[in-house]
Amino acid sequence: MPNLKDIKKRIASVKNTQQITKAMKMIAAARFRKAQQVMLAARPYAEKMDQVLADLAGREAAADHPLLQCRKPRQALVVMLGSDRGLCGGFNVNLARTTEQFIKENADACEAYALMVVGRKGREQLKGRAVPPIVQDFQNPGNEETYTLAAMLGREVVERYQAERCDVVYLIYNAYRSAICQEVTVKTLLPVAPPQPEMEEPPIPPLYEPDRGALLASLLPKHVEVQLYRAILESQASEHAARMSAMDCASRSAADMIHRLTLQYNRARQTVITTELMEIISGAASIQ
């Protein structure tokens, strides 16, 4: 049977761990609320821009801009948005598993795949998996530098696509659904795909100002940056929500462990007291 002193030390250790997990849950909750507000504010702009650019892609010929060209997918680039910090449950594990499964299931669709990863923990989760080499990795910054990262990623992706170093670009990230639900999403980032027409109507020719080439050259790269910015914001909100849930689960597990250890301590203490009483009674009886 364990020593009473050892059980007492273990109870104290678990209580200290519980205090840490509770504090981390409170910090994650505060960061989650801030990230959620920023994400919800950016959603309408990103959705409308996606709609406008998709409609514009359906009206224009592919020769009008390289980002509208649909080439034979020989080289594919997969951008995975992970996190720099851990202790967020299955956030990065699910991303890595989905990335590996997606590449395996679509191995025949492209001749080769390449990976671009955001986040140190996401990169670590890919080690030992059957995935292509990582051509570039980025650090996931705080909320203040999110658009800087999106612009950097957008420029790199656009340069690779225009230089024909990749023929299709996929984005894999955790889409925010609720505080307890984050869904791993796979999205085609490039080429910009036109929407599926709901009914056949004669297209109305758009009017361009200043001209078609200048407008497409300005809007299409910005569209890529905005979609990446939205995905990074959703990923950050999902990360904080996942960490909040993980720390809440850890705190409850610590409470259960403290309860079990306390019962074990009381039983061991009762056994010690009973043994001492038996020894006293036996000693008194031997004297008589």
N, C-alpha and C positions, 0 to 999 in steps of 0.2 A: 504494500500500500504506500502511496506517495507520502512524503514528509509534509507535515502541516506548514512548515516554513516555505517549502517549495510551492505548495498550492497558493499560499498567500501572496508570494512574489508573482506568480502567474496571473492571479486576479488583478493585482496592481498594474501589471504590464498591459493586460487587455483593456483595463480602464483608461490608461494613457493613450492606447491606440484608438479607443472609441472617441476620446476627446479630439484627437487629430482628425479622424474621419468626419466628425460633426462640423469641425471648423472648415474643412475642405468642402463639405456640402454647402455651407453658408456662402463661402467665396464663389463656388461654382454657380450658385443660384443668383448671386448679384451680377456676375459676368454674363450669365444666360439671359437675364432680363434686358441688359444693355444690348447684347448681340441680337436678341429677338427684335427689339425696336428698330435697330438699324436694318436688319434683314427685311422686315415687313415694310419699311419705308422704301426700300430699293426694289421690291418685287414689281409694283405696277409699271415703273419705267422700263425694267428689263423685259417684262412680258409684252408691253406695247411695242418696244423696239424689235423684239423677236418677231412679232406679228407683221410689223411694217416691212422689215427686211425680207421675211419669207415671202410676203406678197410681191415685193419688188423683184425678188429672185424669180418668181413665176412669170413676171412680165418681160424681163430682160433676157437677152440671149447670153449664152455662157461666154461668148467671146468678149462681152463688154467689160469683164473684170476677171482676173485669175481666180478669185475666191468663189466665183460662181461655177467654175469648170468642174464637171464630174469626170474624173479620169478613171481608168482601170485601176482598181486598188491593188497595187503591187507592194507598196510600203505603207504601213499603218502606224500611226503614232497614238499611244494611249496615255492620257494625262490623268493621274490619280491624285486626288486631294486628300491627304492624311493630316495627322497632327504632329506637333513637336513634343508634346507631353503625353505621358501615359495616364494610368489610373482612370480610364474612361470606359471600362467594360470591354465590349466587343467591337468598339468603334473602328479601330484599325484592322483587327482580325477579319471582320466581315468585308472590309474593303479589299484586303489582300486576297481573300478567298474568292470574291466575285471577279477580281481582275484575272486571277489565274484561270478560273472557270470560263470567263468570256473569251480569253485568248485561245484556250484549248478547244472550245466549241466552234470558234471561227478560224481555226488554223488553215482551213482550205480556202477561205475567202481571200486571203492575202498571202503573198510570198514571204513576207517578213514583218515582224512587229518590233517596235521600240517603245520604251517606257520613259515618261517624264513624271517625276514624283515630287510632291510637295509634302514636307513634314518628315522629321527624323524618325519618329515611331512608325510611320507608314512604310518608310524605306526598310527599317529593320524587320518588319513583318513579312517582307517579300523575300528575305534571305532563306535559302533552302527550298523555295518553291520553283515550280517549272514555269518560269516567266522569262521573257527576253531581257537583254541587258538594259540597264538604266543609262540613258544618254545624258541626262541632266537632272539635278535635284535642286530644290529650293527650300528655304526655311519659311515656315508659316509664321508671319509676324502677328502683332496685336491688331486690334480694330483700327488704330490710327493709320497703319500702313497697308491696309488691305488693298486699296485701289492701286497702290504702287506695285504690289505683287501681281495684281491682275493685269496691269499694263505691261509689266515685264514679261509675264507669261504670254500675253496676247501678241506682243511683238515677236517673240521667239517662235510661236506657233505659225503666225502669218508668214514670217521669213522662210521657215521650213516648207510651208505649203507652196509659196510662190516660187521657191527655188526647186520645186519638185523633189525634195528630199523625203516627202511623204505625200500620199495621195488621198488619205482620209484621216481625220483626227477624231478620236473618241474621248469623251470626258466621263470619268467615273468618280462619283462623290456621294456623300450622305445627304440626301434631301431631307429637309426638316418637315415633318408632318405634325408632330405635337411634342410635348415635353417628355413623353414616354415612348414615342415612336419615331425612329429615324430610318428612312428607307434608302438602301444603296441603289443609286440610279446610274444607268449607262445612257449617255446622250451623244449623238453625232454633232460635233462642233463645226467641222468643215468637211465638205463644202456646204454652203448655205443652201438648204433644201427648200423648194417651193411648197406651199401648202397643198393639200388635196382638195380639189374643187368640190363643193357640195352640190352645185347645180351648174349647168352650162349656161353661161351668159357671155355676151360679147364683151371682151375687155375694153375698158375705157383707157385710151392712151394717156399716160401721165405727162404733166408739164414739169420741166426741170429748170431750176434756177440755182447756180449760173448755167451749168450744163450737165449732161448725163455722166460723163467721165469723171469730172471733179466731184460730183455728188457721191458716186459709187466709191471712188477712191478714198473719200473721207468717212463715209458711213460704214462700209463693210469692216475695216479694221476696228473701228470703234464698237461695232456690234460684237465682235469677238471678245473685246476687253470687257464689255458690259455683261455678257453671258458668263464669262469667267469670274467677274466680280460678284455676280449674284450667286454662283455656285460656291465661291469661297465663303461668302457670308452665311449661306445655308449650312455649309460644313462646320463653320465655327459655332453657330447656334446649336447644331446637332452635337458637337463635341462637348460643349458645356452642359447640355441636357443629359448626355450619356454619363458624364462625370458626376453630375448631381445624383442621378439614379444609382450609379455604382457606389458612391459614398454613403447614400442612404441605406442601401443593402448591406454595406460593410458595417455600418453602425448598428443595424438590427442584428446582424450575425454576432457582433461583439457583445450585445446585450444578452443574447441567448447563451453565449459561451460563459459570460460572467454568472448567469443564473445556474448553469450546470456545474461550474467550478465551486460556487458557493454551496450547493448541495453536497458536492464531494467533500468540501472542507468541513461542513457540519457533521457529515457521517464519520469522517476520519477522526474529528475531535470527540465525537460521542464514543467511538471505539476506544480511543485513548483513555477517556474518563472511566469507561466501564472496566477496562483492563486494570487501571489503578485501584478502583474500588474492590475488584476481585482480589487483588494482591493484598490490600489492607485487611479484608475480611479473612482471607486465608492465613495471614500472619497472626491476626487476633485469635483465630481458632486454634492455631498451633501452640500458642502460649498457654491457652486454657487446657 
